């Protein structure tokens, strides 16, 4: 996928780093670097701080409680120090004076984990508040900061009780024990998030998974769910803007929908892969767990609103239908809000392209021209453009063909169609078989086109489609229409040539053709005409018309543009297969048969005139030679046509097992070959 727009984050102001008193870390750093080091160095000289073991046990308890109250907010005491270990994962440990009374040491060590949890959480709050960490981390850090304020208030209350002489070390442990589990769970989350550098959806998924893991502890689970709710508020704000307005306001690239600004809506009329609709907005790999099942719905909701905004229609979900997206544990109200927004956007966009932009009318117009549903203009065009279309492909003038096409459209019933001006002509540089071969693997033994390439084999029509209809009728869809048109157009050409040959035969019916090859030639011409007429009948009335009506009926009840695209693509793919364009073996046989028909039609004038000359010749020897040549030519055409027709029968019969729609064509082919 093409790279998305880079995310630029504001830098943290320098003064936030140069002024350590803005954070609580200066207590640790200044005390660790000055007081502790200096006091230990001078204690041996001045005896200012004696070892705690020098005091009686009641005094030691008072000193330990005082130090523990400081340690609970991340500040070293006189006999409790903080050790920092730097490596792959930085860690913190609290140490006590080795001379401390053993029961007091054990009690202090029980409380040390809570002190470590506080330091980890406090450090995460400070680091995650930087801009680069994104809105989710900002919201999570803010919730943790509020929690730490309550925690610090508890420590202050314990200190007050201690100053009043009402707090023993067992009482301190009793109060600390109650919040040990909650702080431990939060510390585990922030440590994992810091180590993995989680942002956005990853943080929400981590919080949610941790809450599920704590299902046996209601208080801890409730706390983690509350943290998830607080952290997701900013994320859900981005989501609200997307599903209610179709706008991505994601300053730090956290949202699970990526926008590829390099793809423009104009590319739909040029890009044969139609990447705009599928890749302009796409899902990222990291999706919040609580949105995973509805992520595709969220994506399409914003896409629909965005399309309407691109059309100049500033459509938003009505205020009365909006609801603030929040998550409360098992409360799934946000899912109902998203589904309601999706339904609104879907119906609005479908109604827009159906009513204002007349999607059905445009599709019907394309059917008239590219699927030859309205043939009068084509007959006129093929008459006036015959000379230009018979030229070699590199000699054909597209400009001249366009002017002739415009003339044919203005002078036939097509002039009543307001969309006829959107019709243009184009000439490919390769035959139909070669064009189809570029879209799939073909073996080295694939046959070349049996006739030299002229404009008749490469001519096609195109259609100008404007936004937003180009979402449905994209360049990719038009390419499929053009493949079908080229096959139908060439079949029509073959039919016209054979009709011309048949008219020549009919013109000499009054003459005495006994003893000539004319009767045999007439039978061959009739067989060829039956073949091409039945093929066209099959393509039109057994493939295109039934599938068109199925698509038309389905489009009447669609409720989203994606359904419209799906039905349209299904119609085109079924028509391509039904028109034999995805069956290489069958198509090559058909092309060979059409080639034989064209060669025969081109030779008909010479064959008929030679047969007539034979009857009027007065030299028996010359008559015999020419009669043999004419008869042999007709036999050769007949033999080749019947041979190809008979070999086509088994191919169609085999194909009809996988493609049931070939059954009728197969039966007819086998019937003709028996005549």
C-alpha positions as CSV (number, residue, x, y, z in Angstrom):
1,X,0.0,0.0,0.0
2,X,1.2,3.5,-0.7
3,X,2.6,5.5,2.2
4,X,0.1,7.5,4.2
5,X,0.5,11.2,5.2
6,X,3.4,11.6,7.7
7,X,2.3,12.6,11.2
8,X,4.0,15.7,12.7
9,X,3.9,16.1,16.4
10,X,4.7,19.3,18.4
11,X,8.0,19.0,20.3
12,X,8.0,19.2,24.1
13,X,9.1,22.7,25.2
14,X,12.6,22.9,26.5
15,X,11.6,24.5,29.7
16,X,9.7,21.4,30.6
17,X,13.0,19.6,30.8
18,X,15.2,22.3,32.2
19,X,12.9,23.0,35.2
20,X,12.9,19.8,37.3
21,X,10.7,21.3,40.0
22,X,7.7,21.0,37.6
23,X,7.7,17.2,38.4
24,X,8.1,15.2,41.5
25,X,11.3,13.7,40.3
26,X,13.5,16.3,41.8
27,X,12.8,14.8,45.3
28,X,14.5,11.6,44.1
29,X,17.3,13.1,42.1
30,X,18.5,15.9,44.5
31,X,18.1,13.7,47.6
32,X,19.9,10.8,46.0
33,X,22.8,12.9,44.6
34,X,23.3,15.2,47.6
35,X,21.9,14.2,51.0
36,X,22.2,10.4,50.8
37,X,25.7,10.4,49.4
38,X,27.0,13.2,51.6
39,X,25.4,11.9,54.8
40,X,26.9,8.4,54.3
41,X,30.3,9.9,53.6
42,X,30.2,12.2,56.7
43,X,28.5,9.8,59.1
44,X,31.8,8.0,59.9
45,X,33.4,11.3,60.8
46,X,30.7,13.4,62.6
47,X,28.4,10.6,63.7
48,X,25.4,12.8,62.6
49,X,23.3,9.8,61.3
50,X,23.8,6.6,63.3
51,X,22.8,3.2,62.1
52,X,19.2,2.4,62.9
53,X,20.2,-0.6,64.9
54,X,21.6,1.7,67.5
55,X,18.1,2.7,68.5
56,X,15.6,0.8,70.6
57,X,12.9,-1.2,68.8
58,X,10.0,1.4,69.5
59,X,12.2,4.2,68.2
60,X,13.2,2.1,65.1
61,X,9.5,1.6,64.4
62,X,8.8,5.4,64.4
63,X,11.8,6.0,62.1
64,X,10.7,3.3,59.7
65,X,7.1,4.5,59.5
66,X,8.4,8.0,58.8
67,X,10.7,6.7,56.0
68,X,7.9,4.5,54.6
69,X,5.5,7.4,54.3
70,X,8.2,9.2,52.3
71,X,8.9,6.1,50.2
72,X,5.1,5.7,49.4
73,X,5.4,9.0,47.4
74,X,8.8,8.1,45.8
75,X,11.1,10.0,48.2
76,X,14.0,8.3,50.0
77,X,14.2,8.3,53.8
78,X,17.2,8.2,56.1
79,X,17.3,4.5,56.3
80,X,15.3,3.5,53.2
81,X,17.1,4.1,49.8
82,X,16.1,3.8,46.2
83,X,18.3,1.7,43.9
84,X,17.9,2.1,40.1
85,X,19.1,-0.6,37.7
86,X,19.6,0.3,34.1
87,X,19.6,-2.3,31.3
88,X,17.2,-3.6,28.7
89,X,14.4,-2.8,31.2
90,X,15.0,-0.2,33.8
91,X,13.9,-1.3,37.3
92,X,13.6,0.2,40.7
93,X,14.2,-1.5,44.1
94,X,14.0,-0.1,47.7
95,X,16.7,-1.0,50.2
96,X,16.7,-0.9,54.0
97,X,19.5,-0.5,56.5
98,X,20.8,-3.9,57.3
99,X,21.0,-3.1,61.0
100,X,17.2,-2.6,61.2
101,X,15.3,-4.9,63.5
102,X,14.3,-8.0,61.4
103,X,10.5,-7.9,62.0
104,X,10.6,-4.3,60.9
105,X,12.6,-5.2,57.8
106,X,10.1,-7.8,56.8
107,X,7.2,-5.4,57.4
108,X,8.9,-2.7,55.3
109,X,9.6,-5.1,52.5
110,X,5.9,-6.0,52.3
111,X,5.1,-2.3,51.7
112,X,8.0,-1.7,49.2
113,X,6.1,-3.1,46.1
114,X,3.5,-0.4,46.6
115,X,6.3,2.2,46.6
116,X,7.7,0.8,43.4
117,X,4.2,0.8,41.8
118,X,3.8,4.4,42.6
119,X,7.2,5.3,41.1
120,X,6.4,3.4,37.9
121,X,3.0,4.9,37.5
122,X,4.3,8.4,38.2
123,X,7.1,8.1,35.7
124,X,4.6,6.9,33.1
125,X,2.4,9.9,33.7
126,X,5.2,12.3,33.2
127,X,6.6,10.6,30.0
128,X,3.2,9.9,28.4
129,X,2.2,13.5,28.6
130,X,4.5,14.3,25.8
131,X,2.8,15.2,22.5
132,X,4.3,12.3,20.5
133,X,2.6,9.7,22.7
134,X,-0.9,10.6,21.3
135,X,-4.3,11.4,22.7
136,X,-5.0,7.9,24.2
137,X,-1.8,8.0,26.3
138,X,-2.6,11.6,27.3
139,X,-6.1,10.6,28.5
140,X,-4.7,7.5,30.3
141,X,-2.0,9.6,32.0
142,X,-4.6,12.2,33.1
143,X,-6.8,9.4,34.6
144,X,-3.7,8.0,36.4
145,X,-2.7,11.5,37.6
146,X,-6.2,11.9,39.2
147,X,-5.8,8.4,40.8
148,X,-2.4,9.4,42.2
149,X,-3.8,12.5,43.7
150,X,-6.3,10.3,45.7
151,X,-3.4,8.1,46.6
152,X,-1.3,11.0,47.8
153,X,-4.2,12.2,49.8
154,X,-4.4,8.8,51.5
155,X,-0.7,9.0,52.3
156,X,-1.2,12.5,53.7
157,X,-4.0,11.2,56.0
158,X,-1.8,8.4,57.2
159,X,1.0,10.9,57.9
160,X,-1.5,13.0,59.9
161,X,-2.4,9.9,61.9
162,X,1.2,9.2,62.5
163,X,1.9,12.7,63.8
164,X,-1.0,12.3,66.2
165,X,0.7,9.1,67.4
166,X,-2.2,6.9,66.2
167,X,-0.4,4.9,63.5
168,X,1.7,1.8,64.1
169,X,3.5,-0.1,61.3
170,X,0.8,-2.9,61.4
171,X,-1.8,-0.2,60.8
172,X,0.2,1.2,57.9
173,X,0.4,-2.2,56.3
174,X,-3.4,-2.7,56.8
175,X,-4.2,0.5,54.8
176,X,-1.5,-0.2,52.1
177,X,-2.7,-3.8,51.7
178,X,-6.1,-2.6,50.5
179,X,-4.8,-0.8,47.4
180,X,-1.8,-3.1,46.7
181,X,-3.7,-5.1,44.0
182,X,-5.0,-2.1,42.1
183,X,-1.7,-0.3,42.0
184,X,0.1,-3.5,41.0
185,X,-2.3,-4.1,38.1
186,X,-1.8,-0.5,36.9
187,X,1.9,-0.7,37.3
188,X,2.0,-3.9,35.2
189,X,0.0,-2.1,32.5
190,X,2.1,1.0,32.4
191,X,5.4,-1.0,32.5
192,X,4.3,-3.1,29.5
193,X,3.0,-0.1,27.6
194,X,6.3,1.8,28.2
195,X,8.5,-1.1,27.2
196,X,6.6,-1.8,24.0
197,X,6.0,1.9,23.3
198,X,2.3,1.4,22.9
199,X,0.1,4.2,21.6
200,X,-3.5,4.5,20.5
201,X,-5.4,1.2,19.9
202,X,-2.6,-0.9,21.5
203,X,-3.0,0.9,24.8
204,X,-6.8,0.3,24.8
205,X,-6.3,-3.4,23.9
206,X,-3.8,-3.8,26.7
207,X,-6.1,-2.2,29.3
208,X,-9.0,-4.3,28.1
209,X,-7.1,-7.6,28.1
210,X,-5.8,-6.8,31.6
211,X,-9.3,-6.1,32.8
212,X,-10.5,-9.4,31.5
213,X,-7.5,-11.2,33.2
214,X,-8.6,-9.7,36.5
215,X,-12.2,-11.1,36.3
216,X,-11.8,-12.7,39.7
217,X,-11.0,-9.4,41.5
218,X,-14.0,-7.1,41.1
219,X,-12.3,-4.0,42.5
220,X,-9.3,-4.3,40.3
221,X,-11.4,-5.1,37.2
222,X,-13.6,-2.1,37.9
223,X,-10.6,0.1,38.2
224,X,-9.1,-1.1,34.9
225,X,-12.5,-0.7,33.1
226,X,-12.7,2.8,34.4
227,X,-9.2,3.5,33.1
228,X,-10.2,2.0,29.8
229,X,-13.2,4.2,29.6
230,X,-11.1,7.3,30.4
231,X,-8.4,6.4,28.0
232,X,-10.9,5.7,25.2
233,X,-12.7,9.1,25.5
234,X,-10.3,10.9,23.2
235,X,-10.2,8.0,20.8
236,X,-14.0,7.8,20.7
237,X,-14.0,11.6,20.0
238,X,-12.1,10.8,16.8
239,X,-14.5,8.0,16.0
240,X,-17.6,10.3,16.6
241,X,-16.2,12.8,14.1
242,X,-15.7,10.0,11.5
243,X,-19.1,8.3,11.8
244,X,-21.1,11.5,12.2
245,X,-19.3,13.8,9.7
246,X,-17.0,11.6,7.6
247,X,-13.9,13.5,8.8
248,X,-10.7,12.1,10.2
249,X,-9.3,14.4,12.9
250,X,-6.4,12.3,14.0
251,X,-3.4,14.6,14.9
252,X,-1.1,11.7,16.1
253,X,-2.1,8.9,13.7
254,X,-3.7,6.7,16.3
255,X,-7.1,6.1,14.6
256,X,-7.5,2.6,13.1
257,X,-8.6,4.1,9.7
258,X,-5.8,5.4,7.5
259,X,-6.3,8.1,4.8
260,X,-4.2,7.9,1.6
261,X,-4.3,11.5,0.4
262,X,-2.4,10.7,-2.7
263,X,-5.4,9.0,-4.2
264,X,-7.9,11.4,-5.7
265,X,-11.4,10.8,-6.9
266,X,-10.4,11.7,-10.4
267,X,-8.3,8.5,-10.6
268,X,-11.5,6.4,-10.8
269,X,-11.9,7.4,-14.5
270,X,-8.2,6.5,-15.2
271,X,-7.2,3.7,-12.9
272,X,-8.3,0.3,-14.2
273,X,-7.8,-1.2,-10.8
274,X,-10.3,1.2,-9.1
275,X,-8.0,1.6,-6.1
276,X,-9.7,4.8,-4.9
277,X,-12.7,3.2,-3.3
278,X,-10.8,0.4,-1.6
279,X,-7.6,2.2,-0.6
280,X,-8.4,5.9,-0.1
281,X,-9.5,4.9,3.3
282,X,-8.4,1.6,4.7
283,X,-8.2,-0.3,8.0
284,X,-4.9,-0.5,9.9
285,X,-3.7,-3.6,11.6
286,X,-4.2,-2.3,15.2
287,X,-8.0,-2.1,15.9
288,X,-9.4,-1.7,19.4
289,X,-10.8,-5.0,20.6
290,X,-14.2,-3.5,21.4
291,X,-14.5,-2.2,17.8
292,X,-13.0,-5.2,16.0
293,X,-16.4,-6.7,15.0
294,X,-17.8,-3.5,13.7
295,X,-14.6,-2.0,12.1
296,X,-15.8,-2.5,8.6
297,X,-19.1,-0.8,9.3
298,X,-17.3,2.2,10.8
299,X,-15.0,2.4,7.8
300,X,-17.9,2.5,5.3
301,X,-20.0,4.9,7.3
302,X,-17.3,7.6,7.1
303,X,-16.6,6.8,3.5
304,X,-20.3,7.3,2.6
305,X,-20.4,10.7,4.4
306,X,-17.1,11.7,2.8
307,X,-18.4,10.9,-0.7
308,X,-21.4,13.2,-0.1
309,X,-19.1,15.9,1.1
310,X,-17.0,15.5,-2.0
311,X,-20.2,16.0,-4.0
312,X,-20.8,19.4,-2.3
313,X,-23.5,17.9,0.0
314,X,-22.5,18.7,3.5
315,X,-24.6,15.9,5.0
316,X,-24.1,14.9,8.6
317,X,-25.9,12.6,10.9
318,X,-28.8,14.7,12.4
319,X,-28.1,16.0,15.9
320,X,-31.3,14.3,17.1
321,X,-29.8,10.9,16.1
322,X,-26.4,11.5,17.5
323,X,-25.3,10.1,20.9
324,X,-21.9,10.5,22.6
325,X,-20.0,7.3,22.2
326,X,-18.9,5.8,25.5
327,X,-18.1,2.3,26.7
328,X,-19.2,1.1,30.1
329,X,-18.1,-2.5,30.6
330,X,-20.7,-4.7,29.1
331,X,-22.8,-1.7,27.9
332,X,-22.9,-1.9,24.1
333,X,-24.9,1.3,23.5
334,X,-22.0,2.6,21.3
335,X,-22.6,-0.2,18.8
336,X,-26.2,0.8,18.4
337,X,-25.1,4.4,17.7
338,X,-22.6,3.3,15.1
339,X,-25.1,1.1,13.4
340,X,-27.7,3.9,13.3
341,X,-25.1,6.3,11.8
342,X,-24.2,3.7,9.2
343,X,-27.8,3.1,8.2
344,X,-28.3,6.9,7.8
345,X,-25.2,7.4,5.7
346,X,-25.9,4.4,3.5
347,X,-29.5,5.4,2.7
348,X,-28.5,9.0,2.1
349,X,-25.8,8.1,-0.3
350,X,-27.8,5.5,-2.2
351,X,-30.7,8.0,-2.5
352,X,-28.3,10.6,-3.8
353,X,-26.7,8.6,-6.6
354,X,-30.1,7.0,-7.5
355,X,-32.2,10.2,-7.5
356,X,-30.0,13.2,-8.2
357,X,-27.3,11.4,-10.3
358,X,-29.7,8.9,-11.9
359,X,-27.6,5.8,-11.5
360,X,-30.1,3.4,-13.1
361,X,-30.6,5.8,-16.1
362,X,-26.8,5.9,-16.6
363,X,-26.5,2.1,-16.4
364,X,-29.4,1.8,-18.9
365,X,-27.7,4.2,-21.2
366,X,-24.5,2.2,-21.1
367,X,-26.5,-0.9,-21.8
368,X,-28.0,0.7,-24.9
369,X,-24.6,1.6,-26.4
370,X,-21.9,-0.8,-25.0
371,X,-24.2,-3.9,-24.8
372,X,-25.8,-3.0,-28.2
373,X,-29.3,-2.9,-26.7
374,X,-30.2,-0.1,-29.0
375,X,-28.9,-1.1,-32.4
376,X,-30.1,1.5,-34.9
377,X,-27.3,3.9,-34.3
378,X,-24.8,1.0,-34.6
379,X,-26.1,-0.1,-38.1
380,X,-25.8,3.5,-39.3
381,X,-22.4,3.9,-37.8
382,X,-21.1,0.7,-39.4
383,X,-22.4,1.8,-42.8
384,X,-20.7,5.3,-42.7
385,X,-17.6,4.2,-40.9
386,X,-16.9,1.0,-43.0
387,X,-14.1,2.4,-44.9
388,X,-12.3,3.8,-41.9
389,X,-12.8,0.6,-39.8
390,X,-11.4,-1.6,-42.6
391,X,-8.0,0.1,-42.3
392,X,-5.0,-1.3,-40.5
393,X,-5.1,-0.5,-36.8
394,X,-2.3,2.0,-37.0
395,X,-3.9,3.8,-39.9
396,X,-7.3,4.3,-38.2
397,X,-8.2,7.9,-37.3
398,X,-9.9,8.0,-33.9
399,X,-10.9,11.7,-34.6
400,X,-12.7,10.7,-37.8
401,X,-14.4,7.8,-36.1
402,X,-15.6,10.1,-33.3
403,X,-17.1,12.5,-35.8
404,X,-18.8,9.7,-37.6
405,X,-20.1,8.3,-34.3
406,X,-21.5,11.7,-33.4
407,X,-23.2,11.9,-36.7
408,X,-24.8,8.4,-36.2
409,X,-26.0,9.4,-32.8
410,X,-27.6,12.6,-33.9
411,X,-29.4,11.1,-36.9
412,X,-30.9,8.1,-35.1
413,X,-33.2,7.4,-32.1
414,X,-30.2,7.8,-29.8
415,X,-30.4,11.6,-30.2
416,X,-33.3,11.5,-27.7
417,X,-31.0,10.1,-25.0
418,X,-29.6,13.1,-23.0
419,X,-26.5,10.9,-22.2
420,X,-25.5,10.2,-25.8
421,X,-22.9,13.0,-25.7
422,X,-21.0,11.1,-23.1
423,X,-20.2,8.4,-25.6
424,X,-16.8,8.3,-27.1
425,X,-14.9,5.9,-29.3
426,X,-11.4,4.4,-28.9
427,X,-9.2,2.0,-30.8
428,X,-7.1,-0.5,-29.0
429,X,-3.7,-1.6,-30.4
430,X,-4.3,-5.3,-29.7
431,X,-6.8,-8.0,-30.7
432,X,-9.4,-9.2,-28.2
433,X,-7.5,-12.4,-27.5
434,X,-4.3,-10.6,-26.8
435,X,-6.1,-8.1,-24.5
436,X,-7.7,-10.9,-22.5
437,X,-4.3,-12.8,-22.4
438,X,-2.8,-9.8,-20.6
439,X,-5.2,-10.4,-17.7
440,X,-4.4,-14.1,-17.1
441,X,-1.7,-16.6,-17.8
442,X,-1.6,-18.0,-21.3
443,X,0.5,-20.9,-22.6
444,X,3.1,-20.5,-25.3
445,X,0.9,-22.4,-27.8
446,X,-1.9,-19.9,-27.8
447,X,-3.1,-19.1,-31.3
448,X,-2.6,-15.8,-32.9
449,X,-5.6,-13.9,-34.3
450,X,-6.5,-15.6,-37.5
451,X,-7.0,-12.4,-39.5
452,X,-4.9,-9.3,-39.9
453,X,-5.7,-6.7,-37.3
454,X,-8.0,-3.9,-38.5
455,X,-10.1,-1.3,-36.8
456,X,-13.0,-3.8,-36.9
457,X,-11.2,-6.0,-34.4
458,X,-10.0,-3.2,-32.1
459,X,-12.8,-0.6,-32.2
460,X,-14.6,0.0,-28.9
461,X,-16.8,2.6,-27.3
462,X,-16.2,4.4,-24.0
463,X,-18.3,6.4,-21.7
464,X,-17.7,9.5,-19.7
465,X,-18.7,9.0,-16.0
466,X,-18.6,11.8,-13.5
467,X,-18.2,11.7,-9.7
468,X,-19.8,10.1,-7.7
469,X,-21.2,7.6,-10.3
470,X,-17.6,6.8,-11.1
471,X,-17.5,4.9,-7.7
472,X,-19.9,2.3,-9.3
473,X,-19.0,2.8,-13.0
474,X,-15.2,2.9,-12.6
475,X,-12.5,2.5,-15.2
476,X,-12.3,-1.1,-14.1
477,X,-16.0,-1.7,-14.7
478,X,-15.9,0.2,-18.1
479,X,-13.1,-2.1,-19.2
480,X,-15.3,-5.1,-18.7
481,X,-18.1,-3.4,-20.7
482,X,-15.6,-2.7,-23.5
483,X,-14.5,-6.3,-23.7
484,X,-18.1,-7.4,-24.1
485,X,-18.7,-4.7,-26.6
486,X,-15.7,-5.7,-28.8
487,X,-16.9,-9.3,-28.9
488,X,-20.5,-8.3,-29.8
489,X,-19.4,-5.7,-32.3
490,X,-17.2,-8.1,-34.1
491,X,-20.0,-10.7,-34.1
492,X,-22.3,-8.0,-35.6
493,X,-19.7,-7.3,-38.3
494,X,-19.5,-11.0,-39.2
495,X,-23.2,-11.2,-39.4
496,X,-23.4,-8.2,-41.7
497,X,-20.7,-9.7,-44.0
498,X,-22.6,-13.0,-44.2
499,X,-25.9,-11.2,-44.8
500,X,-24.1,-9.5,-47.7
501,X,-23.0,-12.9,-49.0
502,X,-26.6,-14.2,-48.6
503,X,-28.0,-11.3,-50.6
504,X,-25.6,-12.1,-53.4
505,X,-26.9,-15.6,-53.5
506,X,-30.5,-14.4,-53.4
507,X,-29.8,-12.0,-56.3
508,X,-29.0,-14.9,-58.7
509,X,-31.8,-17.3,-57.7
510,X,-33.5,-16.6,-61.0
511,X,-30.5,-17.8,-62.9
512,X,-29.9,-21.4,-63.8
513,X,-27.4,-22.6,-61.3
514,X,-27.7,-26.3,-62.1
515,X,-24.3,-27.9,-62.4
516,X,-22.5,-25.2,-60.5
517,X,-21.3,-24.8,-56.9
518,X,-23.8,-22.1,-56.2
519,X,-26.3,-24.3,-54.4
520,X,-23.6,-25.8,-52.2
521,X,-22.3,-22.3,-51.5
522,X,-25.8,-21.2,-50.6
523,X,-26.2,-24.0,-48.1
524,X,-22.9,-23.2,-46.5
525,X,-23.8,-19.5,-46.3
526,X,-27.1,-20.4,-44.6
527,X,-25.3,-22.6,-42.0
528,X,-22.8,-19.8,-41.2
529,X,-25.6,-17.3,-40.8
530,X,-27.5,-19.7,-38.5
531,X,-24.3,-20.1,-36.4
532,X,-23.6,-16.4,-36.0
533,X,-27.3,-15.4,-35.6
534,X,-27.7,-18.1,-32.9
535,X,-24.5,-17.0,-31.1
536,X,-25.8,-13.4,-31.1
537,X,-29.2,-14.5,-29.9
538,X,-27.6,-16.5,-27.1
539,X,-25.3,-13.6,-26.0
540,X,-28.2,-11.1,-26.0
541,X,-31.2,-13.0,-24.8
542,X,-29.7,-15.8,-22.6
543,X,-26.8,-13.8,-21.1
544,X,-27.1,-10.1,-21.2
545,X,-30.8,-9.5,-20.8
546,X,-31.5,-11.9,-18.0
547,X,-28.5,-10.8,-16.0
548,X,-29.4,-7.1,-16.5
549,X,-32.9,-7.7,-15.2
550,X,-31.6,-9.5,-12.1
551,X,-29.2,-6.6,-11.4
552,X,-31.9,-4.0,-12.0
553,X,-34.2,-5.7,-9.5
554,X,-31.5,-6.0,-6.9
555,X,-30.5,-2.3,-7.3
556,X,-34.0,-1.3,-6.4
557,X,-33.7,-2.7,-2.9
558,X,-30.1,-1.9,-2.1
559,X,-29.3,0.1,1.0
560,X,-25.6,0.9,0.6
561,X,-23.2,1.8,-2.2
562,X,-21.1,-1.2,-1.4
563,X,-24.1,-3.4,-2.3
564,X,-24.6,-1.4,-5.5
565,X,-20.9,-2.0,-6.4
566,X,-21.2,-5.7,-5.5
567,X,-24.3,-6.2,-7.7
568,X,-22.8,-4.3,-10.6
569,X,-19.5,-6.2,-10.4
570,X,-21.4,-9.5,-10.1
571,X,-23.5,-8.6,-13.2
572,X,-20.3,-7.8,-15.3
573,X,-18.4,-10.9,-14.2
574,X,-21.4,-13.1,-15.0
575,X,-21.7,-11.5,-18.4
576,X,-18.0,-11.8,-19.1
577,X,-18.2,-15.5,-18.3
578,X,-21.5,-16.0,-20.1
579,X,-20.1,-14.2,-23.2
580,X,-17.3,-16.8,-23.2
581,X,-14.7,-14.2,-22.6
582,X,-13.3,-16.0,-19.6
583,X,-13.2,-19.4,-21.3
584,X,-10.1,-19.3,-23.5
585,X,-10.6,-22.7,-25.2
586,X,-14.2,-21.8,-26.3
587,X,-13.3,-18.2,-27.2
588,X,-10.5,-19.3,-29.5
589,X,-12.8,-21.7,-31.3
590,X,-15.4,-19.0,-31.7
591,X,-12.8,-16.6,-33.1
592,X,-11.6,-19.3,-35.5
593,X,-15.1,-19.9,-36.7
594,X,-15.7,-16.2,-37.2
595,X,-12.5,-16.0,-39.2
596,X,-13.7,-18.8,-41.5
597,X,-17.0,-17.0,-42.0
598,X,-15.3,-13.7,-42.8
599,X,-12.9,-15.4,-45.3
600,X,-15.9,-17.1,-47.0
601,X,-17.9,-13.9,-47.1
602,X,-15.0,-12.0,-48.7
603,X,-14.6,-14.8,-51.3
604,X,-18.3,-15.1,-52.1
605,X,-18.3,-12.4,-54.8
606,X,-15.5,-14.2,-56.7
607,X,-17.0,-17.6,-56.2
608,X,-20.4,-16.5,-57.5
609,X,-19.1,-14.6,-60.4
610,X,-16.8,-17.5,-61.3
611,X,-19.7,-19.9,-61.2
612,X,-21.8,-17.6,-63.5
613,X,-18.9,-17.3,-65.9
614,X,-18.6,-21.1,-66.0
615,X,-22.1,-21.4,-67.4
616,X,-21.4,-18.9,-70.1
617,X,-18.0,-20.3,-71.2
618,X,-17.8,-21.9,-74.6
619,X,-14.4,-23.6,-74.0
620,X,-15.0,-26.9,-72.2
621,X,-11.4,-27.4,-70.9
622,X,-11.2,-23.9,-69.3
623,X,-14.7,-24.4,-67.9
624,X,-13.7,-27.7,-66.3
625,X,-10.6,-26.2,-64.7
626,X,-12.4,-23.2,-63.3
627,X,-15.4,-25.3,-62.1
628,X,-12.9,-27.6,-60.3
629,X,-11.2,-24.6,-58.6
630,X,-14.5,-23.0,-57.5
631,X,-16.0,-26.2,-56.2
632,X,-12.7,-27.0,-54.4
633,X,-12.7,-23.6,-52.7
634,X,-16.3,-24.1,-51.5
635,X,-15.5,-27.6,-50.3
636,X,-12.5,-26.2,-48.4
637,X,-14.6,-23.6,-46.7
638,X,-17.3,-26.1,-45.9
639,X,-14.8,-28.7,-44.6
640,X,-13.0,-26.2,-42.4
641,X,-16.3,-24.7,-41.0
642,X,-17.8,-28.1,-40.2
643,X,-14.6,-29.3,-38.7
644,X,-14.3,-26.3,-36.4
645,X,-18.0,-26.5,-35.6
646,X,-17.8,-30.2,-34.7
647,X,-14.7,-29.7,-32.5
648,X,-16.5,-26.8,-30.7
649,X,-19.3,-29.2,-29.7
650,X,-17.2,-31.3,-27.2
651,X,-15.5,-28.2,-25.8
652,X,-18.9,-26.7,-25.0
653,X,-20.3,-30.0,-23.7
654,X,-17.3,-30.3,-21.3
655,X,-17.6,-26.6,-20.3
656,X,-21.3,-26.9,-19.6
657,X,-20.6,-29.2,-16.6
658,X,-19.0,-26.3,-14.8
659,X,-21.0,-23.5,-16.6
660,X,-24.6,-24.7,-17.0
661,X,-25.5,-21.7,-19.2
662,X,-23.5,-23.2,-22.0
663,X,-25.9,-26.1,-22.3
664,X,-28.3,-24.4,-24.7
665,X,-25.5,-23.2,-26.9
666,X,-23.9,-26.6,-26.8
667,X,-27.1,-28.3,-27.9
668,X,-27.5,-25.9,-30.8
669,X,-23.9,-26.3,-32.0
670,X,-24.3,-30.1,-31.9
671,X,-27.5,-29.7,-33.8
672,X,-26.0,-27.6,-36.6
673,X,-23.0,-29.9,-37.0
674,X,-25.4,-32.7,-37.8
675,X,-27.1,-30.8,-40.6
